């Protein structure tokens, strides 16, 4: 365990490898939770630099899960129903569950150039650090076995820059926390992530469920997410909020991993829950109010996924101010996984003031039989769809857009793709919906369902009505020709 000091630059040369000890006696932190290779508290101007390798030497074993994990319980049930077992990966018992970097309440921290491999626990954990720069590093743990081996975990930190790095981790690659594990929970804010390549068997980027205050003012730009179980996740379980986030110029490629990881191959995921009353009612703990997710802009994103995208607020705290701009989602199912969730390929639930501009959802084969539409919206208000396109598999009779209990929606300048049966299905509780200046010529029906009368159409291009052929008229009876009437000769006038 290396205790860092203020105004010290630790430099590891290229070709050098620093190994994490496996002897518990080599870790002298205040508690076992403080075990780390690099450790420091209340420091300033400290840096870890160079081109060498820091190796945590993690090892794993496979055994059956013998505890109740509510967060993956649904996947486990469906996995067992499909003939699977409880077998999963765990870190070996004799390992020290140490982080590679743990810095608490430090200022002006810089980590550059190094490679961090095989961490047995979170690779980097920072609490209440200010002006933290992580640039040009590499983090790698096993995508198959590396449980609990997160990449970078800033907790209650501010002024954070993560740039030009490659992170491939078994657990979450980058996670923003706001917890009281190391002290009072503080805002995690003013964060930039740019020019990074991320892969994860869980989430590539996660606004973590462990959020007691807030994660806010975050920009994620120019990143490539590939070979991940979940792309970008927004979660709040402990009453905190996520706000003022911009995600732009990113590509996302997700697939299914083993059942014990969080995620189902979903590129985008929003979820608000109450931890104790909804997930652990048996603990009978006082619960925080439902947390909020608001003011999120996702633009210029192309995503390919093996699951649906879920954007779900809470019945007591709806999503608010969510904006998608120029987003293309190519979504299909994974028949081997066996635990597709019902709903739309893109599902929006418990949300208000949501805008989708130039958004395209393409349902690719194989498509889950449980998906109801490219876009399904339930329990929402003030919805704007501008330039939306939803592509269904050949022969599908599902609508392009499905609305249930939606009040106030405008669908404009959108297009029904070839083979669309119904462009918009208006279910129960749909009010004040306007279809305006859409190209619906490829759809058999513009709007259908029990609330279709609430849908007002203005200036749409629709398929011309097909008229039944008129029966031929009976032939007219022949008319007789009249003989010409002889003209009477005029008598000459007599002269007076």
QUIFENHU-V148885 format. One record per helix or strand of 2 or more residues. SS is the DSSP state (H for helix, E for strand). FROM is the first residue (numbers start at 1). LEN is the number of residues. Records with the same first field share a line. If there is no record, write none. Layout:
# QUIFENHU-V148885
SS=FROM-LEN + FROM-LEN
This chain:
# QUIFENHU-V148885
E=2-2 + 8-5 + 17-3 + 36-6 + 44-7 + 53-3 + 60-5 + 87-5 + 99-6 + 107-6 + 115-3 + 124-4 + 130-6 + 138-3 + 152-4 + 158-6 + 166-4 + 174-5 + 188-7 + 197-4 + 203-9 + 214-8 + 224-5 + 230-7 + 241-14 + 266-7 + 293-13 + 309-4 + 319-13 + 346-18 + 375-12 + 389-3 + 401-12 + 415-2 + 422-5 + 431-6 + 439-2 + 445-4 + 455-4 + 461-2
H=24-3 + 32-3 + 70-12 + 275-5 + 281-3 + 452-3
